[in-house]
Structure formats: C-alpha cells, structure tokens
Amino acid sequence: MSRKLVIDPVTRIEGHGKVTVHLDDNNRVTDAKLHVVEFRGFEKFIQGHPYWEAPMLLQRICGICFVSHHLAGAKVLDDITGVGYSTGVEMLPTAEKVRRLGHYGQQLQSHVTAYFYLIVPEMLFGMDAPPEQRNVLGLVEANPELVKRVVALRKWGQEVIKTVFGKRMHGISSVPGGVNKGVSIAERDRLLNGEDGLLSMDQVIEYAQEGLQLFYDFHEKHRKQVDGFAEVPALNMSLVDDSGNVDYYHGSMRIVDKNKSIVAELNYHDYLDYFAEATEEWSYMKFPYLKELGREAGSVRVGPLARVNVTRSYGDSTPLAQAALERFHEYTNGRANDMTLHTNWARAIEILHSAELIRELLNDPDLQGEQLILMPADNAWTGEGVGVVEAPRGTLLHHYRADEEGAITSVNLVVATTQNNTVMNRTVRSVAEEYLGGQAEITEGMMNAIEVGIRAYDPCLSCATHAMGQMPLVVSVYDAGGGLVDERAR
C-alpha cells in the first residue's frame, strides 16, 4: 500500500512550509515536494502608496533580512528619481559606504543566527538526536561558553545595524540619492573598541574564525556524511564587481555552471529579459529560470554557496576570508560545489568576510563625510526602477513603477528563496531517496534529515510567498484507514 509522509511544519526556518513524500508499495520514493503554504500580499497592497514609502513598508516583509529589502528598495528609488545606477550617476562615496556598512552588519548577524541557532545543533548532536536536544537550548546545556560568544557576536552585528539605521530592526537610513546621516567618530570607536559591553572588532573576527573552525572540525569527523548529503545540480548566480568577484551591494548578475564557465552576465535592470517565473498549484512560491535554457536546466542557486562558487577572490583587504575562500575552492579542484551541506561552510566563510569588510569600512574616513544626498537634476524623474542586492540568503530584486503623481502602480519582488525554489525541491527529493527510500520503518531522525537539507538554504518563506493567478483550495477527507472518502476543489 502506498504511503504519504508529511512534515508539517518544517522547523527552524523563517515562515511556514511543509514537505510531502510519496512512497510506493516497496517504500521507494515516487515524489517529494516542499510546499510553501502561506500567502502574503505585499506586492499588491503597496500599490497606491507614495513611492518614497516603499523601502520603509516593504522591509517589513521580514524581521531578519529587512536591511536587504530596505536597500534594494532604496536603489529602486534612486532609479525612479533619476540618481540611480540605471541613469549612469555615480553615488556619493559617503552615502554608498554607509549603506554598505549597514548591509554587511546585517549579513553578519543574519548568518550568525542561521549558522549557530538553526544549523549547528545537528552538527554537534547529530540529525537523529532527540528533538528536545537539537536546538539552541540544547546548545546552552552542552556548551554555554559557545552560546555566550554567539549571542555577543550577533548583538555586535545588530549594533552595526542600529548605528546606521537608528534601530536594530526596521530603521530608516536610505533616502533617494543617499542617506540621512553618516557615522560619527564616537559611533565608529564604539564598534571598533568594544565600548558599552560590546565585543571589540578584534574579538568579532576571532569569534568568526572560531565559527569557521567549528565547521572544519565537524567536516573532518563526518566527511562522508557531509560531502554525500544531497549533492544536487544547479547554476550559480551572484552579483559581481568589474573584476568578477562578489559584491554584496552592487554589480552585474553573473551565472556560472559546474565548470565555472559564465552562462550569462547581465545588467540587473534587464532581469526580465532573461528570466521567467513558473508556478505550481501546490505552492505559493514561484520557480524562476533562465528563458534560454528552460525551467530545469535554467534554474539557479543563490546565497552563500552560489557566491563562493562564483567569486574568484575577496582581495587583499580581507586576508583571513581570502585564505578560507582559497581552501574552499581547492576542495573541489576549482569546480563549482553542489554539495548542499557545504552551504554551511560557505556561510561561515561569509561571517568572517563580513567582519573584515566592516573593519575596513569603519576605518574609512569617508563615513564621516558631509555630502550625503545627491539631488536629481530637473526632469530627472523616470517613474521606474530596479534594485538588486545580495541578501544573506542570496540575490534579491525589487522592481517598482510609479505614475506621474508618485503613486506606486506595480511592484515585483524576486527574493533569494524564490530563486532557490527548484534546487530546494531537488534537495528534498535527493534526501528523501537517500534516507527514506526502501526503509520499512521511518524514524523521526530520517524525517529530520529532510529538514536539515532545507535549513542549509536558510529559506525565508515569509519573503518569498506570493501567487500568480489563483491557487486552488482543495479539501480532502480520509477515513481511519487512510482511504480517500471525498474531495472538493475550488
């Protein structure tokens, strides 16, 4: 008798989702899907609002990567008002560096949260450990000193955000053409020297290195499990600078294949010329893909693993992260890495990279510059803009249109988790086949392996969910034996 296994909800992720796994009479996996079951209509109810409200309102999609939404929206407003990258205008150095500082602070604190709170429990206790142990409270009991350092590291990242945006969450800094304040000497020194009970900059980098070493130690002990867990194919996409290296704030969108050959490189303003978005009736989340290659071959991976696959070098200003990046590349002999759990390795590298980038910026006197806003020329209004940044979870795109009165007429958001939708579903299928296929008895630990695969992407389903058209409502009634009694669809 065929069976359907359901994981509902998927735990330790942002948002609500479930997984269904279908088994045949021999317990072989015939299908496995990640269903995104919540709907949020930000793209619709922002319409009619004044364009300048968008970065403030749309950042409330998320309580984790709100800075990324704020900055993507700010870059759209730059375009709309005629002082953005699409117009060829050079942003003022102080304004861009202040935005970057807040952006890197968010990446550090978001990665620390995902890595230590959501992923490390399985690294320390195992995928089949009791659920009451494999969580942050289990970490507190097993290694309280580690947790104290993690909390302090995350707090420091939040203080960087607060310094730039005024609040730890949903603050406002960016305005069309720049920012509303710089970073004072006192604010800089507080972060560098560790005043008011904060970590110092040196401690932040030390703790980031310890986090990376934690992965190295785990990988050394469990190499076969880590390397063999859900190695799934996908193209890799990231923003890159003129040298072809990752740029978290701005650049062109580069897509590479397994051999790191460039499949496409595009100005992000031309995104819709290259990508289409498919839909399925079983999920509120769309499935982007490169039109030229089709839905399966043209699906991309974004986020930490994709970025370290795409980038060639971090440069001389971040030597510790550069050494870690080289070690990562050497492991696969320079080829792109498709091993799902190596996403956690890449995330740990990016924690260290973010810390070194922040140190570089804090020591840059441009942060104290007085020219903060670039005013548009007469008749510079364009009414349309696109903004892209590398959110912690991957490439994030905002696209707005506004009428001559300044009211928003349309909004399209393509978030990192949406980009990863196809590869996440491939991961779910791969893990289900490896851990559940052919097993007469399905344990909780086996089911948790599927969640481990999903958590590697640190998906933000709250950001990613919206619908095209109408998703059907299906109500199914089953008897005590599991037989379908009745079903109605709308």
Secondary structure, DSSP 8 states (H G I E B T S, - for coil): --EEEEE-S--SSBS-EEEEEEE-TT--EEEEEEEE-----HHHHTTTSBGGGHHHHHGGG-SSSHHHHHHHHHHHHHHHTT-SGGGT----HHHHHHHHHHHHHHHHHHHHIIIIIIIHHHHHH-TTS-TTTSSHHHHHHH-HHHHHHHHHHHHHHHHHHHHHHSSSSS---EETTEES----HHHHHHHHHT-TT---HHHHHHHHHHHHHHHHHHHHHSHHHHHHS-B---EEEEEE-TTSSB-SSS-EEEEE-TT--EEEEE-GGGHHHHEEEE--TT-SS-EEEETTT-TTTT-EE-SHHHHHHH-----TT-HHHHHHHHHHHHHTTTS---BTTHHHHHHHHHHHHHHHHHHHHHT-GGGG-S--B----TT---SEEEEEEEETTEEEEEEEEE-TTSBEEEEEEE-HHHHTHHHHHHHHHHHHHHHTTT-SS--HHHHHHHHHHHHTT--BHHHH---SS----EEEEE-TTS-EEEEEE-
